[in-house]
């Protein structure tokens, strides 16, 4: 049996892994800031063949977890 054979009508999409540099560019942050987030455990990453990679899904969850919701906006500033 071929475990890679896909019987679903949707094509098989392999997971996408991002480098810390790619994540930094996507966020407008420094690469050092991304490494700090990884080191602190805030941003999950994998070490594959001695290279750090961030699963696209983990990156999206990290961004969502740090999204400021309207109810979290400090009340000492007026909303425009």
C-alpha positions as CSV (number, residue, x, y, z in Angstrom):
1,X,0.0,0.0,0.0
2,X,1.3,3.4,-0.9
3,X,0.9,5.6,2.1
4,X,1.5,8.7,0.0
5,X,-1.3,7.9,-2.4
6,X,-4.1,10.4,-1.9
7,X,-7.6,9.2,-2.6
8,X,-9.2,12.5,-1.6
9,X,-10.3,14.9,-4.4
10,X,-8.1,17.6,-2.8
11,X,-4.5,17.6,-3.8
12,X,-2.0,16.7,-1.1
13,X,-0.2,19.8,0.3
14,X,2.9,19.2,2.3
15,X,3.4,21.4,5.3
16,X,5.3,24.6,4.7
17,X,8.2,25.5,6.9
18,X,9.6,29.0,7.2
19,X,13.1,30.2,8.2
20,X,13.5,32.7,11.1
21,X,14.5,35.2,8.4
22,X,11.3,34.7,6.5
23,X,9.2,35.1,9.6
24,X,11.1,38.3,10.5
25,X,10.5,39.7,7.1
26,X,6.8,38.8,7.2
27,X,6.4,40.4,10.6
28,X,8.6,43.5,10.1
29,X,10.8,42.4,13.0
30,X,14.5,41.7,13.3
31,X,15.8,38.2,13.0
32,X,17.1,38.5,16.6
33,X,13.6,39.2,17.8
34,X,12.4,36.0,16.2
35,X,15.3,34.0,17.7
36,X,14.3,35.5,21.1
37,X,10.7,34.4,20.6
38,X,11.9,30.9,19.7
39,X,14.4,30.8,22.7
40,X,11.7,31.8,25.1
41,X,9.3,29.1,23.8
42,X,6.8,31.7,22.7
43,X,7.2,30.7,19.0
44,X,7.5,27.0,18.5
45,X,10.2,25.9,16.1
46,X,11.9,22.7,14.8
47,X,15.5,22.0,14.4
48,X,15.9,20.0,11.2
49,X,19.4,19.1,10.2
50,X,20.8,21.8,12.5
51,X,18.5,24.4,10.9
52,X,15.6,26.2,12.7
53,X,12.3,26.0,10.9
54,X,8.9,27.3,11.9
55,X,5.8,25.5,10.7
56,X,3.5,27.8,8.9
57,X,0.6,26.8,11.1
58,X,2.6,27.5,14.3
59,X,3.5,31.0,12.9
60,X,-0.1,31.7,12.2
61,X,-1.2,30.6,15.7
62,X,1.6,32.8,17.2
63,X,0.4,35.8,15.2
64,X,-3.2,35.2,16.2
65,X,-2.2,34.8,19.9
66,X,-0.5,38.2,19.8
67,X,-3.3,40.0,17.9
68,X,-4.7,42.8,20.0
69,X,-8.5,42.6,20.1
70,X,-10.6,45.7,20.3
71,X,-11.5,44.9,23.9
72,X,-7.8,44.9,24.9
73,X,-7.0,48.4,23.7
74,X,-5.9,50.5,26.6
75,X,-8.7,52.9,27.7
76,X,-6.4,55.8,28.4
77,X,-6.1,56.4,24.6
78,X,-9.1,57.5,22.5
79,X,-10.2,55.1,19.8
80,X,-10.4,56.6,16.3
